[in-house]
Amino acid sequence: MPDIFLTPEELAFRGEFRDFVSRVIEPLGLPEKMEQEEMDFPTQEVRALGQAGYFGMCLPPEYGGQSRGLVYETIKSEELAYLAPALSCPGCMTGWVGNAIIQHGTDQQKEKYCGPIARGELVAAVAMTEPAAGSDVNGYKTRAIKDNGDYVVSGEKRFQVGGLGADFFITFVVTDPDLPPLKGGLSALLIDRDMGVEVVEKYRMMGYHGTGVSHLIMKGARVPTKNLLGAEGQGMAVLDTILCWERLSTAAGQLGNARRCLDEALKYSLEREAYGVPISRLPSVNNIIADMVMKRDMAAMMILRGCRLVDRYGSRAMKEVAEAKYVGTEMGFEVADMAIQVFGGIGYTDKYPVESFFRIARLGRIASGTSEVMQYIVQRDVYKEALGRKEPVYDS
Ligand SMILES: Cc1cc2nc3c(=O)[nH]c(=O)nc-3n(C[C@H](O)[C@H](O)[C@H](O)COP(=O)(O)OP(=O)(O)OC[C@H]3O[C@@H](n4cnc5c(N)ncnc54)[C@H](O)[C@@H]3O)c2cc1C
């Protein structure tokens, strides 16, 4: 059936981007090179995306973009994930950061970062999580102290996708230890790699290989105060802007992963025979395929709803973002698992891509906020509404 939920322009972009991925990215040897860890970070592929304008497409025209919305960003994530799920996050992250700079930055910061982002000259990473605190933002310890026109930053951040390949990091730091982060203690800094960011470890992971996930340390890194993004103490607002884009893109990546798993399972079910017939003629296999399709379609609609709300209402749509992130990433994992079931034993080996897609899908339920944190956000906002407390109002 035709896709009635996307505009003609969005559909045209999807066609154009699919073509770009198959002409330019696929011949570079993904996903095998990432999966075999032949690369620390997909630098060539990420730079190719940037140079073709896909980092800056959501930025305003004065910075080289086309003011495209979050739907475009998630189409990009989904299409990259269909080819190589582990590419989708590093291939999209710079766009999320560019959007946050546009929303919260000074003109000088927009000049310094957004023009080069749109031209594909800069790659960004997001440094939120710390060894002692991931979900719990109140536990962040990385400290920034003002000194002679600079912030002096000391602390550790772990699990940065692109920690090995990024040029700069949007980094969340404590500027006022007497205030909780949610109440003005947290700020966002744009920290260039050469300002004193040291990579102390590259993680070996279950999947998601080749994405340069690192452990960073800053020991007295000097960051000019002009690199403060948003007002001091307003780090949570910047973080929410990033998280809306990141969560929906993560869910869309799982959609691409699921679409590919479904295609692989369909193909295999038509080729594999049991009891003298293709397994596509077995009702139990048909039921698995039907479930895969319905779960995929349900998630796609929720992700699209989330994108349209964020484009219109920004991070006031965090509850709907959390719903889409939860449904999208739980779906991604279930559908990858179902694909392996259709393949039977050979699906558990590395002879077919579903095995690596399954390991990558496992991450969706953890990164960008765990499924439990998404459940927490949804019920919190529903109770707030039920109790008549202030709740996001969609008023236009
Ligand atoms: C491969 C990979 C890539 C990543 N990329 C990035 C990145 O680019 N940048 C970045 O900053 N971070 C990144 N992360 C970090 C990721 O976002 C965190 O791992 C995630 O938010 C969970 O934090 P945690 O690992 O500290 O787990 P914890 O917060 O310690 O959680 C442990 C358990 O407690 C549960 N829990 C915690 N708090 C709550 C709550 N309030 N309600 C209900 N349950 C709760 C969790 O759901 C989980 O089950 C990445 C992680 C991985 C593995």
The ligand as an SDF file (V2000), in Angstrom:
LIG
                    3D

 53 58  0  0  0  0  0  0  0  0999 V2000
   26.7450    1.0040   22.8190 C   0  0  0  0  0  0  0  0  0  0  0  0
   26.2850    2.1510   23.6570 C   0  0  0  0  0  0  0  0  0  0  0  0
   26.2340    3.4260   23.0880 C   0  0  0  0  0  0  0  0  0  0  0  0
   25.8760    4.5200   23.8850 C   0  0  0  0  0  0  0  0  0  0  0  0
   25.9530    5.7950   23.3480 N   0  0  0  0  0  0  0  0  0  0  0  0
   25.9170    6.8560   24.1820 C   0  0  0  0  0  0  0  0  0  0  0  0
   26.2940    8.1650   23.7140 C   0  0  0  0  0  0  0  0  0  0  0  0
   26.6090    8.3530   22.5300 O   0  0  0  0  0  0  0  0  0  0  0  0
   26.3330    9.1780   24.6050 N   0  0  0  0  0  0  0  0  0  0  0  0
   26.0150    8.9960   25.9170 C   0  0  0  0  0  0  0  0  0  0  0  0
   26.1110    9.9470   26.6780 O   0  0  0  0  0  0  0  0  0  0  0  0
   25.6300    7.7850   26.3820 N   0  0  0  0  0  0  0  0  0  0  0  0
   25.5910    6.7120   25.5550 C   0  0  0  0  0  0  0  0  0  0  0  0
   25.2690    5.4620   26.0090 N   0  0  0  0  0  0  0  0  0  0  0  0
   24.8650    5.2980   27.4010 C   0  0  0  0  0  0  0  0  0  0  0  0
   23.4050    4.8880   27.5620 C   0  0  0  0  0  0  0  0  0  0  0  0
   22.5450    5.9440   27.2130 O   0  0  0  0  0  0  0  0  0  0  0  0
   23.2410    4.4090   29.0070 C   0  0  0  0  0  0  0  0  0  0  0  0
   23.9200    3.1700   29.1120 O   0  0  0  0  0  0  0  0  0  0  0  0
   21.7830    4.2790   29.4140 C   0  0  0  0  0  0  0  0  0  0  0  0
   21.1660    5.5390   29.4920 O   0  0  0  0  0  0  0  0  0  0  0  0
   21.6330    3.5760   30.7660 C   0  0  0  0  0  0  0  0  0  0  0  0
   22.4870    4.1030   31.7260 O   0  0  0  0  0  0  0  0  0  0  0  0
   23.4260    3.1140   32.5710 P   0  0  0  0  0  0  0  0  0  0  0  0
   24.1530    2.2410   31.6110 O   0  0  0  0  0  0  0  0  0  0  0  0
   24.2470    3.9370   33.4920 O   0  0  0  0  0  0  0  0  0  0  0  0
   22.4290    2.1970   33.3700 O   0  0  0  0  0  0  0  0  0  0  0  0
   21.7560    2.5510   34.7960 P   0  0  0  0  0  0  0  0  0  0  0  0
   21.2400    3.9270   34.7640 O   0  0  0  0  0  0  0  0  0  0  0  0
   22.7110    2.1960   35.8580 O   0  0  0  0  0  0  0  0  0  0  0  0
   20.5340    1.5470   34.8100 O   0  0  0  0  0  0  0  0  0  0  0  0
   20.6290    0.2120   35.3070 C   0  0  0  0  0  0  0  0  0  0  0  0
   19.2170   -0.3760   35.3770 C   0  0  0  0  0  0  0  0  0  0  0  0
   18.3940    0.4090   36.2600 O   0  0  0  0  0  0  0  0  0  0  0  0
   17.2250    0.8420   35.5990 C   0  0  0  0  0  0  0  0  0  0  0  0
   16.8540    2.1930   36.0070 N   0  0  0  0  0  0  0  0  0  0  0  0
   17.6790    3.2390   36.2590 C   0  0  0  0  0  0  0  0  0  0  0  0
   16.9810    4.3400   36.5700 N   0  0  0  0  0  0  0  0  0  0  0  0
   15.6770    4.0110   36.4900 C   0  0  0  0  0  0  0  0  0  0  0  0
   14.4380    4.7050   36.6970 C   0  0  0  0  0  0  0  0  0  0  0  0
   14.4040    6.0130   37.0530 N   0  0  0  0  0  0  0  0  0  0  0  0
   13.2820    4.0270   36.5470 N   0  0  0  0  0  0  0  0  0  0  0  0
   13.2860    2.7140   36.1980 C   0  0  0  0  0  0  0  0  0  0  0  0
   14.4230    1.9940   35.9950 N   0  0  0  0  0  0  0  0  0  0  0  0
   15.5930    2.6250   36.1310 C   0  0  0  0  0  0  0  0  0  0  0  0
   17.6090    0.8490   34.1160 C   0  0  0  0  0  0  0  0  0  0  0  0
   16.4590    0.7400   33.2850 O   0  0  0  0  0  0  0  0  0  0  0  0
   18.5040   -0.3750   34.0310 C   0  0  0  0  0  0  0  0  0  0  0  0
   17.6940   -1.5290   33.9070 O   0  0  0  0  0  0  0  0  0  0  0  0
   25.5260    4.3390   25.2330 C   0  0  0  0  0  0  0  0  0  0  0  0
   25.5140    3.0370   25.7720 C   0  0  0  0  0  0  0  0  0  0  0  0
   25.8980    1.9590   25.0170 C   0  0  0  0  0  0  0  0  0  0  0  0
   25.9380    0.5910   25.6450 C   0  0  0  0  0  0  0  0  0  0  0  0
  1  2  1  0
  2  3  1  0
  2 52  2  0
  3  4  2  0
  4  5  1  0
  4 50  1  0
  5  6  2  0
  6  7  1  0
  6 13  1  0
  7  8  2  0
  7  9  1  0
  9 10  1  0
 10 11  2  0
 10 12  1  0
 12 13  2  0
 13 14  1  0
 14 15  1  0
 14 50  1  0
 15 16  1  0
 16 17  1  0
 16 18  1  0
 18 19  1  0
 18 20  1  0
 20 21  1  0
 20 22  1  0
 22 23  1  0
 23 24  1  0
 24 25  2  0
 24 26  1  0
 24 27  1  0
 27 28  1  0
 28 29  2  0
 28 30  1  0
 28 31  1  0
 31 32  1  0
 32 33  1  0
 33 34  1  0
 33 48  1  0
 34 35  1  0
 35 36  1  0
 35 46  1  0
 36 37  1  0
 36 45  1  0
 37 38  2  0
 38 39  1  0
 39 40  1  0
 39 45  2  0
 40 41  1  0
 40 42  2  0
 42 43  1  0
 43 44  2  0
 44 45  1  0
 46 47  1  0
 46 48  1  0
 48 49  1  0
 50 51  2  0
 51 52  1  0
 52 53  1  0
M  END
$$$$
